[in-house]
Amino acid sequence: MPEVLKAPLVVEFPFTRSLGPVQSAFLTGLRERVVLGVRTGDGRTLVPPVEYDPVTAEEIRELIEVAPTGTVTTWAWNPAPRRGQPLDTPFAWVLVRLDGADTGLLHALDAPGPDAVRTGMRVRVRWAEERSGAITDIACFEPYDGDPWQPTGPAHDGRFDDMVTGIVAPARLDYVYSPGRAQSAYISALSEQRTVGERCPSCRKVYVPPRGACPTCGVATSEQVEVGPGGTVTTYCIVNIKAGHTANLDIEVPYVYAHIALDGADLALHGRIGGIPYDQVRMGLRVEPVWTEGGRYPDHYRPNGEPDADYEMYKELL
């Protein structure tokens, strides 16, 4: 039995969203060291603000300034901060009801230890030195025993110069992935520039990549079958949107992604088609893999010079 592989895996992408008038005012206010909430029809003030009343679903737009001081309503100690969290030293996650607000704002509290945190303690905002219009403009909260906050000027109406209208929030997931027995064998074979699938003992179909069980019959599969290297394009699409800027995604558009039925396989896998103008790719095109440097996996597939396959040969693999 081959060794079952495992490796750290990171899924990361930027999430871009536009802001409506309420969120735009809230984040722009943070940039200007002003905390805004929104008032509901029954007089409650919600911080952070939302566009619709969570009770009545009515649209709400009336903005009101609240204090940068408040009271901890509940908390949890974080002894080991993770990448991207507000502080790189142990801190408390706290819900803070800012003075003038009726709801809690979740953020970090800079405290020397859990014994220094309690429900009901008074805190204030510590502003980030550089602010851009994001929740991170609040660096964290800190303990506060000073006088109650008093506004220094007229209440803000939510209008500022150079309003923030959109944000880019990075999303990242770190975990350890184990592909299991069947795919471990598949990945190990790829390192030898071979492609292997598994045959179902009942219907006798060969599945690539293997999953360890037949999706049709529901029985375990264990018989390995080497397929390819040649294959046939069954269906394809032309990609006109650039995928990204990392080394393995920085591909000039347009390009073609296709389903490719490798010789001997009963399931098509997908891969990029290269070595041919995108508008000359067609169903039935015979292709072969072009391996990455080091031969870890096919970078793309290119025409192998063979005549196109007859439709009857691959129609069941569409």
Buried (B, 14 or more C-beta within 10 A) or exposed (E): EEEEBEEEEEEEEEEEEEBEBBBBBBBBBBBEEBBBBBBBEEEBBBBBBBEEBEEEEEEBEBBBBBBBBBBBBEBEBBEEBEEEEBBEEBBBBBBBBBBBBBBBBEBBBBBEEBEEBEEEBBBBBBBBEEBEBBBBBBBBBEBBEEEEBEEEEEEBEBEBEEBBBEBEEEEEEEEEEEBBBBBBBBBBBBEEBBBBBBBBEEEEBBBBBBBBBBEEBEEEBBEBBBBBBBBBBBBBEBBEEEEEEEEEEEBEEEBBBBBBBBEBBBBBBEBBBBEBEBEEBEBBBBBBBBBEEEEEBBBBBBBBEEEBBEEEEBEEBE
